[in-house]
Amino acid sequence: MLRVTSLRCEYLENPLGLDVKHPRMNWKLISDQRNVKQQAYFIEVALDEIFQSIEWSSGKVLSDQSVHIPLNQINLQPFTRYYYRVKVWDDSNQESEWSNTAYWETGMLDASNWQAKWICASNQRKIKDNPEACHYLRKEFHVNRPIKKARAYASALGLYELQLNGNRIGDFYFTPGWTSYQERIQYQAYDITTLIKEGRNAIGFILGNGWYKGYFGFEGRTNIYGDKKAAILEIHITYEDGTKTVITSDDSWKATTGPIQMSEIYFGEYYDAREEIDNWSKAALDDKTWVPTKHLSYDKYKLIDQRNEPVRKVEYIKPKKIIQTPNGETVLDMGQNMVGWMHCQLKGNKGQKITLHHAEILDKDGNFYVGNLRKATQEITYICKGDPEGEMFEPRFSFQGFQYVRLTGFLNDINIEDFTGVVLHSDMSTTGSFESSNELINQLHRNINWGLKGNFLDVPTDCPQRDERLGWTGDAQMFFRTSAYLRNVAPFFTKWLKDLEADQLDNGGVPYVVPNIIQKTSGNLGGVTHSVAAWGDAAVIIPWSMYLSYGDKRILDVQYQSMKNWVEYIRNQGTKEELWDRGFQLGDWLGLDSEPDTYSGATDKTLIATAYFAYSTDLLRKTAEVLNKEEDAKTYRILRDKIKSAYQSLFILESGNLTVETQTAHVLTLMFELASENQMEKVAANLVELIKKENYHLTTGFIGAPYLNIVLSKHGYHDVACRLLLQTDYPSWLYQVTKGATTVWEHWDSIKEDGSFWSDDMNSFNHYAYGSIGEWLYKVLAGIDSTADKPGYKHILLEPRTGANLDWVSASVETMYGSVKSEWKISEKDMQYNVNIPANASATIVLRDISPLQVTERNKQLSDIEGLYQFYRNHTDTVIKLGSGNYSFQII
Ligand code: BGC
């Protein structure tokens, strides 16, 4: 049995409107045998589903490549669906059947293909003197013969919802998504074949302010990218008779305002149902009172296709209970800190005002608490129309980060059944699962996962609730590897890295946030808006990590200049080219060893900056090697050596003691291999001494925490790492879990031991940065890692580390090749270790402190097992190299 499944084009399942000129194909192999490798593949691309008109075929290609195969020879046409299928041969020459057929469909392919014009309401004042009100734009059109297929291509300046004949088109939210709008605006493609009918049709947009022109950022700016909401649309109809028409947005459209009088990302929505316009997106509406639209001259060359998964309604949560707070307020408790909005059903009198306020937490006394939201009011107001049948409501262009919802204005008894929490985020496929015998660790894992769900809403954000919600580069970098275990984040970050590059400064500097909207800062942010260590390094670390996680070489190629520009930027900052010792740094953000009233931990900032400089330079060198840029590889190898020596002479004494005695300084020195071989042991031992001084607690902030356990486990102190993980008092990962957290907090003590909160100024209960411990759960406890020489889990490293008083750990990661599973269980008599290695991949298993004689697989000696390449003893460990398959080891 050999099957080809899960065909993907540019990571996506049957995408519409994909404008990649040479898209890459992936598939997975399924086999019930062990050690299955692909020996050859055959791809067929056709214009029809039954492969009669073959557009291109690869022929039989001898290759074991099953991911990222670019269709280099194909000459794609716009607005065209291409079907593809694949068959393979394994290395025993067994031939598979054809896979199921998949497809992708091109969109504009080139921005010059846009025929439509941007349009906006002509006399915005006349339609309503309220800059916040959403605009409604509409147009009727006639269809006079049977339709074969129809597509809509749409975008907006602002946020849009598209409707056709009274129906919402598609299930995407927060379209067109957030990009560096001054350079890139996405459009979306929709299949509307079944929504169009013969005869009269109507199409319409609702436009909201969104990131484009709403109130956004902690500087309180509005109209950040422009001051007019606008839309662009093309409908392409192909008739049964083969003829085609294109309907475009133009100044024959009409505009008005309606019930949505305000919809803002931070502030929620104000919806007056009495102002609803019945059937506004249906034909035959009397739109006499609507005003004309006009063309907006706005560059169409900025329009690009969407590469990441859209934001969707991904989950629904029912409230756990209704609470009466000591203040007498009625509050819903969702039981989970979540991001999205509330759907509610209600009955009210005409003009009755209902309000839903959203908050993350109740205060010490159990009262509704909004202090930490700063200016973000997260308030939904609904004015009832008085429908005796009842009314239904949910917002459109605003999202809330919340667990609690305060209800006001309800006259009748409140029925919990009438409320549903709708969780929205970028709809990336789930890849990771992790469970263990410790329920607190499992809850930590769930919290990390919820941190991802709450903060991957089209861009990776620091937090989803206060007046921030920005793409902080450092946070994204720190959490990247964890996120790549949990979900397929490749398309999500492919998009975001393009924005990073778009917003990168001419001198290579990288903004604090991407897309960048910050103009000025002060106080703890140092009066600068870009280019600090560990934040700017996202430019290098994320592409490289994507390469490791997904084997994606193209991302290295595409981002190479951006990566290089960042390293060159740093090179020009210091007093010497090998040091970064000048300028503002955020430092070990929120480190616990900070001076009072500052946010940066005690670790010397030159140390942090120079350490990251060395790391990014090293990753750039590796990237140059992968891309065969030999000159650059040499340059950056030399530069990295110089940085390392400079670092050593400033921060490492002959003895191996560091001149900076913080946990974070030791963590970086170990992680980025900045000490000499013979000093490493001493550095690690000193780190442990520092941890002991804190009675086995951490003091690390954003810089040290992500790598702390990784370096401990790597350098012989796995027991200390486990001990840190198991702590339940402050400061620790589980402290917040024992305090009832359902997401990851911004501070180690967002809620203090006495129940009081960190200052309102900066206290998010849904910040993924410290969720970066997730990487250690997967990589070290479960032991699942990719390897740089065969990245993307083509060759897997499985090195489980027991400990933390755990009886068992069971984890899996759905990789580009299929599911990698690593599951261990300890009993009094033995240890069971079950793994799965997907077909066309291989693995090295390292069993620590175990001799080969202790290991059997389904009652066979290692030497006899099927699928084995080799095994050997390495010091005290057993190393087993294997082909694909399911294996069950018993270790006595
Ligand atoms: C954000 C952080 C971010 C930091 C940078 C904060 O306001 O929430 O997570 O990295 O600023 O200083």
Residues whose N, C-alpha, C, O or C-beta is under 5 A from the ligand:
A	BS01	BGC	D462 W472 G474 D475 L586
